């Protein structure tokens, strides 16, 4: 199970995944891929995928590209699960 919030991009064409969260008991890659397909509504789609996410290599293999990057740093015990969460980049 995945919960997704997507919107039209503020600039340019297509949609942006604002945030997506996969249930803790689910394998994260397939639900997040399905979220990209569904949220795109047949057009271009973008989102913030953390580098350690197992989703990233699958998206790159499918032709997605990295357009921007930030540095994600965390201390032990951090509550952000990079495997299951696609956050709004302003939250990192």
C-alpha positions as CSV (number, residue, x, y, z in Angstrom):
1,X,0.0,0.0,0.0
2,X,1.2,3.5,-0.9
3,X,-0.2,6.9,-0.1
4,X,0.6,9.5,-2.8
5,X,-0.1,13.2,-3.2
6,X,0.7,14.6,-6.6
7,X,0.0,18.0,-8.2
8,X,0.6,19.9,-11.5
9,X,4.1,21.3,-11.7
10,X,4.3,25.0,-10.9
11,X,6.5,25.6,-14.0
12,X,6.7,23.5,-17.1
13,X,4.6,20.6,-18.1
14,X,3.5,17.5,-16.2
15,X,3.0,16.6,-12.6
16,X,5.1,16.4,-9.4
17,X,4.8,13.8,-6.7
18,X,4.6,16.0,-3.6
19,X,5.0,13.1,-1.3
20,X,4.6,9.3,-1.2
21,X,4.7,6.9,1.7
22,X,4.8,3.1,1.5
23,X,3.3,0.9,4.3
24,X,6.1,-0.5,6.6
25,X,5.1,-4.1,5.8
26,X,5.2,-3.6,2.0
27,X,8.1,-4.0,-0.4
28,X,8.6,-0.4,-1.5
29,X,9.7,-0.5,-5.2
30,X,6.6,-1.8,-7.0
31,X,4.1,0.4,-5.1
32,X,6.2,3.5,-5.8
33,X,6.6,2.6,-9.5
34,X,2.8,2.3,-9.7
35,X,2.5,5.7,-7.9
36,X,4.6,7.3,-10.7
37,X,2.5,5.7,-13.4
38,X,-0.8,6.6,-11.8
39,X,0.2,10.2,-10.7
40,X,1.6,11.0,-14.2
41,X,-1.9,10.8,-15.8
42,X,-0.2,9.8,-19.1
43,X,2.2,12.8,-19.1
44,X,5.6,13.8,-17.6
45,X,6.1,13.1,-13.9
46,X,8.8,14.1,-11.4
47,X,9.5,13.6,-7.7
48,X,12.1,13.6,-5.0
49,X,13.7,10.2,-4.6
50,X,16.4,9.7,-2.0
51,X,19.7,8.3,-3.3
52,X,19.6,5.2,-1.1
53,X,16.1,4.3,-2.3
54,X,15.9,1.0,-4.2
55,X,13.5,2.8,-6.5
56,X,16.2,5.1,-7.9
57,X,18.0,2.5,-10.1
58,X,14.7,1.3,-11.5
59,X,13.7,4.8,-12.5
60,X,17.1,5.5,-14.0
61,X,16.9,2.3,-16.0
62,X,13.4,3.4,-17.2
63,X,14.9,6.6,-18.7
64,X,14.3,9.0,-15.8
65,X,17.2,11.5,-15.1
66,X,18.5,13.3,-12.1
67,X,17.7,17.0,-12.6
68,X,18.9,18.3,-9.3
69,X,20.3,16.9,-6.1
70,X,20.6,17.8,-2.4
71,X,22.7,16.3,0.4
72,X,20.7,14.2,2.8
73,X,22.3,13.8,6.2
74,X,20.8,12.0,9.2
75,X,21.8,11.0,12.7
76,X,21.2,7.6,14.2
77,X,17.5,7.2,15.0
78,X,16.3,9.5,12.3
79,X,12.6,8.9,11.4
80,X,13.0,9.4,7.6
81,X,13.0,6.0,5.9
82,X,14.6,6.7,2.5
83,X,13.4,3.3,1.2
84,X,9.7,4.0,1.8
85,X,9.3,7.8,1.7
86,X,9.4,10.3,-1.2
87,X,9.2,13.6,0.7
88,X,8.6,17.1,-0.6
89,X,12.2,18.3,-1.1
90,X,11.5,21.3,1.2
91,X,11.1,18.9,4.1
92,X,14.6,17.5,3.9
